[in-house]
Amino acid sequence: MTTVGPIGRLGRWTADHFRLVLIAWVVIAVVFGAFAPRAEKALSGAGWESSGSESTRVRAVVQREFGGLSSAGLMVVLHSDTRTVTDSAYTAAVGRVAAVLRSDKRVASVVLPSSGVSISRDGRTAIVQAGAAADTTAMVAAAEHLKGKLRAAGGDGVQVALTGASGMWSDFNTANRKAMMKSELYSWPVTMVILLIAFGSLVAAGLPLMLTILGLIASAGVLFLTTKLGHISIWAMNFALMFALALGIDYALFIVHRFRGALFGNGRTPREAVAETMDTAGKAVLFSGLTVLVSLTAVMLVPSPAFRSMALGIMIAVLFVLGATLTLLPAVLARLGTRVDKAGLPWAHSGESRSARFARWGELLWRHPCPFGAAAVAILVALAIPVFGLQTGMPSIKVVPKGDSSRIGYNLVQQAFGPGAPGSLQIVVPAADAARAGSVIAADPGIARQLPVQRSADGALALLTAVPVQDPSAKAVGSTIDRLRAALPPGASVGGATAENHDLEHVLGGKTPLVIGVVMLLGFLLLLIALQAPLIAAVGVVTNLLAVGAAFGVARLIFQDGYGAGFLGFESQGFLDAWGPVFFFAMIFAISMDYTVFLLSSAKEHWDRTGDAREAMVGGLAHSGRVIFAAGGVMVAVFLTFALSGPLPPKEMGVILGVAVLLDALLVRLILVPVALRLLGPAAWALPRWLDRILPDIRFGHS
């Protein structure tokens, strides 16, 4: 019997207790699956804010003291090309709009159009405001519920459109949900074809789908239950689906590939093949999963409900996929045995224990490391250079489809009241300082006009509304907010939807270096523990930065400069969405570390067995190259389907992640890291004695 470590013994145990393992996972699927269908409706459409910021405090005060007329309130725009507000048909439409709003218990107050405030000079455009009686999540849901009724309240030449922050997020979430469904429709057939080619048999190709479906069902159920404790962003479900699919494919490829090598190549029994597989590939999968979890944990440093819940959603999916990979998958493989290649293609058994093609590629890199390494670095650096001019900003109205209510209303408000009108600033100040604050606001060059001052019920507070000169997404508006905060009386606070975006963008900019540093440090420590080799662990982490930099360089050319916008079907905002650098970095790093662990754990296994640097590099590439190539191909296909459908943020995600995986798999893991192993030689695996005494003894070989 083969001597194996704890993970190998776990694999052997699952092989001996197939029914017990199967029943346990069926119970998990049934229990959490019962809640899964309810998850989407329970998830939050809001949460894009910096918790505890000045702007969120203003929203809470306005919500409480000024009839709910905060950034979470609803803005309804009425417009007619032929009628004015004095016409009976127009007045009737205003009445119907007010009735619709008052019928919803989430509306605290309704403010009708007022001359000089919310009626345009030509009298053709008017605004009805609805105060929020609930939190931002509930108001986005209210917007979703009411926008159809409000549209129908028009007629007789009067157009009605719901806009404002809640309306925008409602429209965006709807468009995003449709895009995700469209992307899934495209990605599943493509994924199945690539899986069939990669695995070589229909039975084996179905195994990653088993992991994906289990991970998705369980994580959806857990996310629903988590909504009982707090708000969870609907994006958490989107990213959970993506990572369940991506990691299910990665892990299944690595495990099945190694199982076949042990079963067909080494002549093991199914039970011992599972034990050997889990002792080697299973251990690598465990460290890979831990790296993904660590990378996403760093995102929790950003104090934003949406960010934290998205990271949580991915982490839940990873935990379930990882758990199924370490227990259910080996149990199923042991039961299948040689039937794993049932309905197989002609190449089903080719290169199970050692890919001849990738062995030849490894030999070529060993003989000529510098030309290949220099070419890979040159390509990555050239693609990364544009990143130095990358600009970021919070999403503008351009992320919403042109025909949606919020964008129509937004454009109508700008045409009637000026570019900055959709993003008015709200300044809360003690009543005694209202006049002084008004003077500061009037003197600021970034403010176009002020609306009449409102007083709280007890007269202690005043609410000043200031309309910026520029569009809410313009950088100049952020400068205006900063100037006002510096010049206003000490008790004044600046809020509004535009200020909330500004505060979140500021926090993201400040936290990004910290998140990147924490992700890299923790990733290095995990690789150090796994590989017992500080030099190659550092190489594995640093080379990730080249692929990340190149991906964001490409993103700048596409999304900021607009190259390919027509082909991809989007309107450039002139910047990348501000959450991209921090969130996508963590995702890219997590995925890239999958390939790093797969390659270097295989190389370490060969080094431990032979002590030969050449065999470590060539053998590691021969055993893992095919898996990395196939997994990268599947993930690129999946991610690029998101780039071809839906609103702008999913396109950003699809392009950045797709390009990053492509570059990382082809140039970094299959060229640069092997070249580094070649140039470093035995030094790559050196372990100082003092460090050897500290680190736990981890080995990927078996005896």
C-alpha positions in Angstrom: 0.0 0.0 0.0 1.3 3.5 -0.9 2.3 5.6 2.0 0.4 8.9 1.8 -0.1 12.0 4.0 -3.4 13.4 5.5 -4.9 14.6 2.2 -4.1 11.2 0.6 -5.6 9.4 3.6 -8.7 11.6 3.2 -9.0 10.5 -0.4 -8.6 6.9 0.5 -11.3 7.3 3.2 -13.8 8.9 0.7 -13.1 6.0 -1.7 -14.0 3.5 1.1 -17.1 5.5 2.1 -18.7 6.5 -1.2 -22.3 6.2 -0.1 -21.7 8.3 3.1 -19.9 11.0 1.2 -22.6 11.0 -1.5 -25.4 11.2 1.0 -23.7 14.1 2.8 -23.4 16.1 -0.4 -27.0 15.3 -1.4 -28.1 16.6 2.0 -26.1 19.8 1.5 -27.5 20.3 -2.0 -31.1 19.7 -0.8 -30.9 21.8 2.3 -29.3 24.8 0.7 -31.0 24.2 -2.6 -34.3 24.8 -0.9 -33.3 28.4 -0.3 -31.3 28.9 -3.5 -34.3 30.0 -5.7 -35.1 32.8 -3.3 -31.6 34.2 -3.2 -31.8 36.5 -6.2 -34.9 38.4 -4.9 -33.4 38.7 -1.4 -30.0 40.1 -2.6 -29.3 43.8 -2.4 -29.2 46.1 -5.5 -27.4 48.8 -3.5 -24.4 49.0 -1.1 -22.0 51.0 -3.4 -20.9 53.3 -0.6 -18.2 54.0 1.9 -19.6 52.9 5.3 -19.2 55.7 7.9 -18.3 58.4 5.4 -19.5 62.0 5.7 -21.9 61.5 2.8 -23.6 58.4 4.2 -24.0 60.3 7.5 -25.7 63.2 5.6 -28.0 60.7 3.9 -29.1 59.3 7.3 -29.7 62.9 8.7 -31.7 63.9 5.6 -33.6 60.7 5.7 -34.6 61.4 9.3 -35.0 65.1 9.4 -36.1 66.2 5.9 -38.9 63.9 4.8 -36.6 61.2 3.4 -35.5 63.5 0.5 -32.0 61.9 0.5 -30.0 60.3 -2.2 -32.0 57.2 -1.7 -35.2 59.0 -2.6 -36.9 58.7 -6.0 -36.8 61.4 -8.7 -39.6 61.3 -11.3 -39.2 63.4 -14.5 -42.2 64.5 -16.6 -41.6 66.1 -20.0 -43.6 67.1 -23.0 -42.6 68.6 -26.4 -46.1 70.0 -26.9 -47.5 70.8 -23.4 -46.5 72.8 -20.3 -47.2 72.2 -16.6 -50.2 74.5 -16.8 -52.0 72.3 -19.3 -54.7 70.0 -17.8 -53.2 66.9 -19.4 -49.9 67.7 -17.8 -51.4 68.4 -14.5 -53.4 65.1 -14.6 -50.1 63.3 -15.3 -48.5 64.9 -12.3 -51.4 63.8 -10.2 -51.2 60.2 -11.4 -47.5 60.1 -10.7 -48.0 61.4 -7.2 -50.8 58.8 -6.6 -48.5 56.0 -7.7 -45.7 57.2 -5.4 -48.0 57.6 -2.4 -49.4 54.1 -2.9 -46.0 52.6 -1.9 -45.2 52.4 1.8 -41.5 52.8 1.1 -42.2 56.4 0.1 -42.2 58.9 3.0 -43.2 62.1 1.3 -44.0 63.4 -2.2 -42.9 66.9 -3.3 -44.8 68.2 -6.3 -43.1 70.4 -9.0 -42.4 74.0 -7.9 -41.7 77.0 -10.1 -38.1 78.1 -10.0 -37.1 74.9 -8.3 -38.3 71.8 -10.1 -40.0 73.2 -13.2 -37.9 74.2 -16.2 -38.0 77.8 -17.6 -40.0 76.7 -20.6 -42.5 74.8 -18.4 -42.1 71.5 -20.4 -40.1 69.6 -17.8 -41.0 69.0 -14.2 -39.7 66.9 -11.3 -41.7 65.1 -8.7 -39.6 64.0 -5.7 -40.4 61.1 -3.4 -38.7 60.8 0.0 -37.3 57.5 1.1 -39.0 55.7 4.0 -36.6 52.8 3.9 -32.9 52.0 3.3 -31.1 52.1 0.0 -31.7 48.5 -0.8 -35.4 48.8 -0.2 -35.5 52.0 -2.3 -33.8 50.3 -5.3 -36.4 47.5 -5.0 -39.1 50.3 -4.8 -37.7 51.8 -8.0 -37.8 48.4 -9.7 -41.5 48.0 -8.6 -42.7 51.5 -9.5 -40.9 52.4 -12.7 -43.3 50.6 -15.0 -46.3 52.1 -13.2 -44.8 55.5 -13.4 -44.1 55.2 -17.1 -47.7 54.2 -17.6 -48.8 57.3 -15.7 -47.8 59.4 -18.6 -49.9 59.9 -21.7 -51.5 62.7 -23.7 -48.1 63.8 -24.9 -46.5 63.7 -21.5 -43.5 61.4 -20.9 -42.7 60.0 -17.5 -39.3 58.6 -16.4 -38.0 57.4 -13.0 -34.4 58.4 -12.4 -32.1 59.3 -9.5 -29.6 57.0 -7.8 -32.2 54.3 -6.8 -33.6 54.3 -10.3 -30.2 54.0 -11.9 -29.2 51.1 -9.8 -32.5 49.4 -10.5 -32.0 49.7 -14.2 -28.3 48.7 -14.0 -29.1 45.6 -11.9 -31.8 44.6 -14.4 -29.5 45.0 -17.3 -26.7 43.2 -15.5 -29.0 40.3 -14.6 -30.0 39.9 -18.3 -26.4 40.1 -19.3 -25.4 37.4 -16.9 -28.1 35.1 -18.2 -27.1 35.9 -21.8 -23.4 35.2 -21.0 -24.3 31.9 -19.3 -26.3 30.9 -22.3 -23.2 31.5 -24.5 -20.6 30.2 -22.1 -22.1 26.8 -21.2 -22.0 25.3 -24.7 -18.5 26.7 -25.4 -17.4 25.4 -22.0 -18.8 21.9 -22.7 -17.0 21.7 -26.0 -13.6 22.8 -24.5 -14.1 20.5 -21.5 -14.8 17.6 -23.8 -11.6 18.3 -25.8 -9.6 18.9 -22.6 -10.8 15.8 -20.7 -11.1 13.5 -23.7 -14.3 11.8 -22.5 -17.9 12.8 -21.8 -17.9 11.3 -18.4 -14.8 13.1 -17.2 -16.0 16.3 -18.8 -19.1 16.2 -16.6 -17.1 16.1 -13.3 -16.3 19.8 -13.2 -20.0 20.6 -13.9 -20.8 18.5 -10.8 -18.5 20.6 -8.7 -19.9 23.8 -10.2 -23.5 23.0 -9.7 -23.0 21.9 -6.2 -20.9 25.0 -5.4 -23.5 27.3 -7.0 -26.5 25.7 -5.3 -24.9 25.6 -1.9 -23.5 29.1 -2.1 -26.8 30.6 -3.3 -28.6 29.0 -0.4 -26.0 30.3 2.1 -26.2 33.8 0.5 -30.0 33.8 1.0 -29.6 32.9 4.7 -26.9 35.5 5.1 -29.3 38.2 3.9 -31.1 37.6 7.2 -28.1 39.0 9.0 -27.3 41.9 6.6 -27.5 43.2 3.1 -25.7 41.1 0.4 -25.1 42.6 -3.0 -26.7 40.9 -6.0 -23.2 40.9 -7.6 -22.2 38.4 -4.9 -24.3 35.8 -6.8 -22.8 36.8 -10.1 -19.3 36.4 -9.0 -20.1 33.2 -7.0 -21.4 31.6 -10.2 -18.3 32.7 -12.2 -15.8 31.4 -9.6 -17.8 28.2 -9.0 -17.4 27.4 -12.7 -13.8 28.6 -13.0 -12.5 26.7 -10.0 -14.7 23.7 -10.6 -13.0 23.3 -14.0 -9.5 24.1 -12.7 -9.7 21.7 -9.8 -11.4 18.9 -11.7 -8.9 19.1 -14.5 -5.9 18.8 -12.1 -7.4 16.0 -10.1 -8.7 13.9 -13.0 -5.5 14.4 -14.9 -3.5 13.1 -12.0 -5.9 10.3 -11.3 -5.6 9.0 -14.9 -1.9 9.1 -14.6 -1.9 7.0 -11.5 -4.6 4.6 -12.8 -3.6 4.1 -16.4 0.1 5.2 -16.3 1.2 3.7 -13.0 -1.2 0.8 -12.9 -2.7 1.6 -9.5 -6.1 0.3 -8.3 -8.8 3.0 -8.3 -8.6 3.2 -4.5 -4.8 3.7 -4.5 -4.9 6.0 -7.5 -7.3 8.2 -5.6 -5.0 8.2 -2.6 -1.9 9.0 -4.7 -3.9 11.7 -6.6 -5.1 13.5 -3.4 -1.7 13.2 -1.8 -0.2 15.2 -4.7 -2.8 17.1 -6.8 -5.2 17.2 -3.9 -2.7 18.9 -1.7 -2.0 21.5 -4.5 -5.7 22.1 -4.9 -6.0 22.7 -1.1 -3.2 25.3 -1.2 -4.7 26.9 -4.3 -8.0 27.2 -2.6 -6.5 28.7 0.5 -4.7 31.2 -1.7 -7.9 32.2 -3.4 -9.6 32.7 0.0 -6.7 34.7 1.3 -6.7 37.0 -1.8 -10.4 37.7 -1.4 -10.1 38.2 2.3 -8.0 41.3 1.6 -10.9 42.9 -0.2 -12.7 43.0 3.2 -10.3 45.9 4.0 -12.5 48.1 1.8 -15.3 49.5 4.0 -18.1 49.1 1.4 -21.1 46.7 1.9 -21.1 45.8 -1.8 -17.4 45.0 -1.9 -17.4 42.9 1.2 -20.5 41.0 0.2 -19.1 40.2 -3.3 -15.9 38.9 -1.7 -18.0 36.9 0.7 -20.1 35.4 -2.1 -17.0 34.2 -3.9 -15.4 32.8 -0.8 -18.6 30.8 0.0 -18.5 29.4 -3.5 -14.8 28.6 -3.2 -15.3 26.8 0.1 -18.1 24.5 -1.3 -16.2 23.8 -4.5 -13.0 23.1 -2.6 -14.9 20.8 -0.1 -16.5 18.9 -3.0 -13.1 18.6 -4.8 -11.4 17.1 -1.7 -14.3 14.7 -0.8 -16.9 14.0 -3.4 -14.7 14.1 -6.5 -12.2 11.4 -5.2 -15.1 9.3 -4.0 -16.7 9.5 -7.5 -13.4 8.8 -9.3 -12.8 5.7 -7.1 -16.3 4.4 -8.0 -15.8 5.2 -11.7 -12.4 3.7 -12.0 -11.6 3.0 -15.7 -15.1 4.2 -16.6 -13.8 7.7 -16.1 -12.9 7.6 -19.8 -16.2 6.1 -20.9 -17.5 7.8 -24.1 -13.9 8.9 -24.7 -12.3 10.5 -27.6 -9.2 8.9 -29.3 -6.8 11.0 -27.2 -8.4 10.2 -23.9 -5.4 8.4 -22.5 -2.7 10.4 -24.2 0.0 11.8 -22.0 -1.8 10.9 -18.8 1.4 10.6 -16.7 3.6 12.9 -18.8 2.7 15.0 -21.7 5.2 14.5 -24.5 4.3 17.8 -26.1 4.9 19.8 -23.0 8.0 17.8 -22.2 9.4 18.8 -25.5 8.4 22.4 -24.8 10.2 22.2 -21.5 13.3 20.9 -23.1 13.2 23.7 -25.7 12.9 26.3 -22.9 15.8 24.6 -21.0 18.1 24.9 -24.0 17.0 28.5 -25.0 15.7 30.2 -21.8 16.8 33.8 -22.6 15.2 34.4 -26.0 11.8 33.0 -24.9 12.0 34.7 -21.5 13.0 38.1 -23.0 10.2 37.8 -25.6 7.5 37.1 -22.9 8.7 40.0 -20.7 8.8 42.3 -23.7 5.2 41.5 -24.6 4.0 41.9 -21.1 5.8 45.1 -20.5 4.6 46.6 -23.8 1.0 45.8 -22.8 1.5 47.1 -19.3 2.9 50.5 -20.3 -0.5 52.2 -20.8 -1.5 51.4 -17.2 0.5 54.4 -16.1 -2.1 56.7 -17.7 -5.1 54.8 -16.3 -7.9 57.0 -14.9 -10.6 55.7 -12.6 -14.0 57.0 -11.6 -17.4 55.9 -10.3 -19.9 54.6 -12.9 -21.6 57.3 -14.9 -25.1 57.1 -16.4 -23.4 55.5 -19.4 -23.4 52.1 -17.7 -27.2 52.1 -18.1 -28.7 51.2 -21.5 -29.8 54.2 -23.5 -33.5 53.2 -23.6 -33.9 52.6 -19.8 -36.0 55.0 -17.7 -33.2 56.3 -15.5 -31.0 57.3 -18.4 -33.9 59.0 -20.2 -34.9 60.9 -17.1 -31.2 61.8 -16.4 -30.9 63.3 -19.9 -34.2 65.2 -19.6 -33.1 66.7 -16.3 -29.7 67.8 -17.8 -31.4 69.4 -20.8 -33.9 71.3 -18.6 -31.8 72.2 -15.5 -28.2 72.0 -16.5 -25.4 69.3 -16.7 -25.0 69.0 -12.9 -28.7 68.9 -12.0 -28.9 65.0 -11.8 -26.2 65.1 -9.1 -27.1 67.9 -6.8 -25.2 68.2 -3.6 -26.9 68.2 -0.2 -25.3 70.2 2.6 -26.6 69.8 6.1 -25.7 72.6 8.5 -26.8 74.0 11.8 -29.6 76.5 11.1 -27.6 79.3 12.7 -24.9 78.8 10.0 -27.2 78.5 7.0 -26.6 82.0 5.7 -22.8 81.7 6.0 -22.8 78.3 4.3 -25.0 79.7 1.5 -22.4 82.4 0.9 -19.6 79.8 0.7 -21.6 77.7 -1.8 -22.6 80.7 -3.9 -18.9 81.8 -4.1 -17.7 78.4 -5.3 -17.0 78.4 -9.1 -18.1 74.8 -9.3 -21.7 75.5 -8.3 -24.2 76.7 -10.9 -27.1 77.5 -8.5 -28.7 76.9 -5.1 -32.2 75.8 -4.3 -34.2 77.3 -1.5 -33.1 76.4 2.0 -35.1 73.7 3.9 -35.5 73.6 7.7 -35.9 70.5 9.8 -39.1 70.1 11.9 -37.4 71.3 15.1 -35.7 74.2 13.3 -32.2 73.1 14.4 -30.9 72.1 11.0 -30.9 73.5 7.5 -30.6 71.6 4.2 -29.0 73.4 1.3 -29.1 71.9 -2.2 -26.3 73.0 -4.6 -26.3 72.2 -8.3 -22.8 71.6 -9.7 -21.7 73.2 -13.0 -20.5 69.9 -14.5 -21.9 66.4 -15.1 -21.9 64.3 -11.8 -19.2 62.0 -13.2 -16.8 64.8 -14.0 -13.6 64.9 -12.0 -14.2 68.6 -11.4 -17.2 67.8 -9.3 -15.0 65.9 -6.9 -12.8 68.9 -6.5 -15.8 71.1 -5.8 -16.9 68.7 -3.0 -13.4 68.9 -1.5 -13.4 72.7 -1.7 -16.8 73.0 -0.1 -15.8 70.7 2.8 -12.8 72.8 3.5 -14.5 76.1 3.3 -17.9 75.5 4.9 -18.6 76.2 8.6 -17.3 73.5 11.0 -20.7 71.9 11.6 -21.5 71.5 7.9 -21.5 68.2 6.0 -21.7 67.5 2.3 -23.7 64.6 0.9 -25.8 63.5 -2.0 -25.4 60.6 -4.4 -22.5 62.3 -6.2 -20.7 62.9 -2.9 -21.3 59.3 -1.9 -19.6 58.2 -5.1 -16.8 60.6 -4.5 -16.2 59.3 -1.0 -16.2 55.6 -2.2 -13.8 56.5 -4.9 -11.5 58.2 -2.4 -11.6 55.1 -0.1 -10.9 52.8 -3.0 -7.9 54.8 -4.1 -6.6 54.8 -0.6 -7.2 51.1 0.1 -5.9 49.8 -3.2 -2.2 49.8 -2.4 -3.0 48.2 1.0 -5.1 45.4 -0.6 -2.5 44.7 -3.2 0.3 44.6 -0.6 -1.7 42.3 1.7 -2.7 40.0 -1.2 0.9 39.7 -2.4 2.3 39.1 1.1 -0.2 36.5 2.1 0.1 34.8 -1.3 3.9 34.7 -0.9 3.6 33.2 2.6 1.2 30.5 1.4 3.5 29.6 -1.5 6.5 29.6 0.9 4.7 27.1 3.2 3.6 25.0 0.2 6.9 25.0 -1.7 9.5 25.3 1.1 11.5 27.6 -1.2 11.5 31.4 -0.7 13.1 32.3 -4.0 10.7 30.5 -6.3 7.8 31.5 -4.1 8.8 35.2 -4.6 9.1 34.6 -8.4 5.6 33.1 -8.4 4.1 36.1 -6.8 6.1 38.8 -8.6 5.4 37.4 -12.1 1.7 37.7 -11.3 2.2 41.5 -11.4 3.3 41.4 -15.0 0.1 39.7 -16.2 -2.0 42.0 -14.0 -0.2 45.1 -15.3 -0.6 44.0 -18.9 -4.3 43.2 -18.4 -5.0 46.7 -16.9 -2.9 48.3 -19.7 -5.2 46.6 -22.2 -8.2 47.8 -20.1 -7.0 51.4 -20.3 -6.8 51.2 -24.1 -10.2 49.7 -24.5 -12.3 51.3 -21.7 -10.6 54.6 -21.2 -9.4 55.4 -24.7 -12.3 53.6 -26.5 -10.4 51.3 -28.8 -12.8 48.5 -29.8 -15.8 50.1 -28.2 -17.9 49.7 -31.3 -17.0 46.0 -31.6 -17.7 45.3 -27.9 -20.9 47.5 -28.0 -20.3 50.1 -25.3 -19.9 53.8 -24.8 -16.6 54.8 -23.2 -16.8 56.8 -20.0 -13.3 58.1 -20.4 -12.1 56.1 -17.4 -12.2 52.6 -15.8 -14.7 52.0 -13.0 -13.0 52.8 -9.7 -13.6 49.3 -8.2 -11.7 47.7 -11.0 -8.1 48.0 -9.7 -8.7 46.7 -6.2 -11.4 44.0 -6.9 -10.2 42.7 -10.2 -6.6 42.6 -8.9 -7.7 40.3 -6.1 -9.6 38.1 -8.6 -6.8 37.9 -11.1 -4.3 37.1 -8.4 -6.5 34.4 -7.0 -6.9 32.7 -10.4 -3.3 33.2 -11.4 -2.2 31.5 -8.2 -4.1 28.4 -9.2 -1.7 28.0 -12.1 1.3 28.9 -10.0 0.5 26.2 -7.5 -0.3 23.6 -10.1 3.0 24.2 -11.9 5.3 24.7 -9.0 3.9 21.9 -6.8 4.5 19.5 -9.7 8.0 20.9 -10.2 8.6 20.6 -6.4 7.5 17.0 -6.5 10.1 16.2 -9.2 12.8 18.2 -7.3 12.1 16.3 -4.0 12.3 13.0 -5.8 15.3 13.6 -8.0 17.2 16.7 -6.8 17.7 17.5 -10.5 16.8 21.1 -11.5 16.3 20.1 -15.1 13.9 17.3 -14.2 12.1 19.6 -11.8 11.5 22.2 -14.6 10.8 19.9 -17.5 9.0 17.3 -15.5 6.8 19.9 -13.8 5.9 21.4 -17.1 5.2 18.0 -18.7 2.9 17.0 -15.9 1.0 20.3 -15.4 1.3 22.2 -18.7 -1.6 20.5 -20.4 -3.8 21.2 -17.4 -2.8 24.9 -17.3 -3.3 25.2 -21.0 -6.8 23.6 -21.0 -8.0 25.4 -17.8 -6.8 28.7 -19.2 -8.6 28.1 -22.4 -11.9 27.3 -20.7 -11.6 30.4 -18.4 -10.8 32.7 -21.2 -13.8 31.5 -23.1 -16.1 31.9 -20.1 -14.8 35.4 -19.3 -14.9 36.7 -22.8 -18.6 35.8 -23.1 -19.1 38.5 -20.4 -17.2 40.9 -22.6 -19.7 40.5 -25.4 -22.9 41.1 -23.6 -24.6 43.4 -21.1 -23.7 46.8 -19.6 -20.2 48.2 -19.2 -19.0 46.8 -15.8 -19.5 43.1 -16.8 -17.6 43.9 -20.0 -14.8 45.4 -18.0 -14.7 42.3 -15.8 -14.8 39.9 -18.8 -12.1 41.7 -20.8 -9.7 42.3 -17.8 -10.0 38.8 -16.4 -10.0 37.1 -19.8 -6.8 39.0 -20.9 -5.2 38.4 -17.6 -5.8 34.6 -17.6 -4.7 34.4 -21.3 -1.4 36.2 -20.6 -0.8 34.5 -17.3 -1.4 31.0 -18.7 0.5 31.4 -21.9 3.3 33.8 -21.1 3.8 33.6 -17.4 3.2 30.0 -16.3 4.2 28.3 -19.5 7.2 30.5 -20.3 8.4 32.9 -17.6 8.2 30.7 -14.5 9.8 27.7 -16.3 12.6 30.0 -17.6 13.1 31.3 -14.0 13.5 27.7 -12.8 16.0 27.1 -15.6 18.1 30.3 -14.7 17.9 29.8 -11.0 18.7 26.1 -11.1 19.1 24.4 -7.7 19.0 27.9 -6.0 15.3 28.0 -6.8 14.6 25.3 -4.2 17.1 26.4 -1.6 15.8 26.7 1.9 17.8 28.5 4.7 18.2 26.4 7.8 16.7 29.0 10.1 13.6 29.0 7.9 13.5 25.3 7.6 13.2 25.1 11.4 10.1 27.4 11.3 8.2 26.1 8.4 5.9 23.0 8.6 7.2 20.0 6.6 5.1 20.0 3.4 5.9 17.6 0.6 4.1 16.9 -2.7 5.7 13.6 -3.4 4.6 10.2 -2.0 6.3 6.9 -1.3 
